[in-house]
Amino acid sequence: MAQQHARHRIGILGAGNILGRYAEGLRTFPEFEVVRVADIDPTRAKQAADEYDIAAWGDGAELLADDTVEIVVNITPPQFHAKTVIAALESGKHVYVEKPLATTVAEAREVLDAATRGTALLGSAPDTFLGSAVQTARHAVDTGLIGDAVGATAFVRSSRAETWHPDPRAFYGAGGGPVLDMGPYYLAALVNCLGPVAQVAAATRIGAPTRKVTSPGRVVDEITVEVPTHASATLTFASGAIATTLMSFDVWDTELPRIEIYGTEGTLALPNPNFFDGDVRLKRHGDTDWQVLTPVTELFGAVDTPEQHRRGLGVRDLAGATEGGPHRANPHFAFHILDVLTSFETSQQQNRFVALESSCARPEPRAATALAAPVAP
Ligand SMILES: NC(=O)c1ccc[n+]([C@@H]2O[C@H](COP(=O)([O-])OP(=O)(O)OC[C@H]3O[C@@H](n4cnc5c(N)ncnc54)[C@H](O)[C@@H]3O)[C@@H](O)[C@H]2O)c1
């Protein structure tokens, strides 16, 4: 007999730029049904309902009052996350929120408190570390393919939001900048592979003080930059591994890699952690060539296609946790990542190493199969 899939009814809060990627991504999971979309601007909610064939639309209060909604997917801009996540949790709904968890550690702590107080579960982006690439790297580290992990590098290049996002103000205001906007993908990959960070030393600055907006359908022509757009940081992990990071919206071109992890026996090179899948390459001491590792999980989507931009794996992780499964993209993991990233600014302002107060367990690995022998490229 065919197995019946549990149906999880989802309400989306925030009908902006990333909505389509969630609407399309969630549709690929048979256990999900998006039953409502809400926005502070009702015309956006209605447009989204029409475009993605979602039965009900309205504002945030109507979403929380809708008893058919079990999971709220919160894709409002970062400065609204804390308030709207806490309200949804307090209404008894499970919540999956986009990154960053909040714009400050103080706000994020309130969110974490709300999540641990009640019975509703909170999941948070990024979820790309659940994809095959970071999971394969994790498996390689855990099975000793590079020996003991000594160090890592992570380089965030410009996302050039002003060239493609109609309202890129959030990228250059509180909760934005390369550190909080893109940094979570890189930190999630590193913390998943190497464990929690113990201390951070960073230097940060604003590059160009204003940005000309050239995106199609733009709602503003120029932005004043309010947060650092160029940051260099050294992260010391509790394990003793040391990572060198550069996170910048001012690097217009580079040949730097995305993420590499260095061990006593060799090096792992990871693809863009903003995507779920892609080649993870290994070169051990004595090897003449890099070798591509066989993925240890199924792929989320076809590599180098727009399928990598779809979202939904993190919501599936949360839905699985509501049924007693492992909760990998959990709020403690997201809180630690935010704590690490916000400490860049603390380190810059106070001119010192910052010892992290938070920590987290490494999420349970997803490896479905033992890592097969590396295959030659
Ligand atoms: N756009 C992307 O490419 C992208 C990629 C990955 C993650 N994200 C994350 O997704 C989130 C949303 O990004 P976006 O680019 O879609 O933003 P956006 O500005 O395009 O859209 C946000 C929407 O939320 C609505 N909104 C604001 N406050 C609200 C409230 N209190 N209640 C209900 N609706 C409210 C706005 O009216 C708007 O329609 C952010 O956390 C961002 O970091 C975006």
The ligand as a Gaussian input file, in Angstrom:
#p B3LYP/6-31G(d) Opt

LIG

0 1
 N       15.633000      38.024000      -1.840000
 C       16.521000      37.065000      -1.754000
 O       17.214000      36.719000      -2.722000
 C       16.726000      36.334000      -0.461000
 C       17.513000      35.188000      -0.491000
 C       17.683000      34.470000       0.679000
 C       17.098000      34.917000       1.839000
 N       16.348000      36.057000       1.855000
 C       15.765000      36.494000       3.122000
 O       14.343000      36.514000       2.986000
 C       13.798000      37.573000       3.770000
 C       12.946000      38.444000       2.865000
 O       13.730000      38.924000       1.814000
 P       13.054000      39.558000       0.498000
 O       14.187000      39.873000      -0.377000
 O       11.950000      38.694000       0.022000
 O       12.435000      40.918000       1.125000
 P       11.460000      41.957000       0.411000
 O       11.750000      43.283000       1.000000
 O       11.485000      41.806000      -1.067000
 O       10.004000      41.478000       0.881000
 C        9.588000      41.458000       2.215000
 C        8.074000      41.485000       2.283000
 O        7.670000      41.447000       3.665000
 C        6.614000      42.372000       3.856000
 N        6.578000      42.753000       5.270000
 C        7.389000      43.600000       5.944000
 N        7.072000      43.638000       7.242000
 C        6.031000      42.801000       7.396000
 C        5.256000      42.429000       8.523000
 N        5.496000      42.908000       9.737000
 N        4.244000      41.539000       8.339000
 C        3.997000      41.051000       7.118000
 N        4.702000      41.372000       6.021000
 C        5.714000      42.241000       6.158000
 C        6.922000      43.515000       2.913000
 O        5.750000      44.278000       2.623000
 C        7.458000      42.753000       1.694000
 O        6.417000      42.398000       0.803000
 C       14.988000      38.285000       4.424000
 O       15.198000      37.762000       5.716000
 C       16.172000      37.900000       3.532000
 O       17.402000      37.877000       4.238000
 C       16.137000      36.757000       0.717000

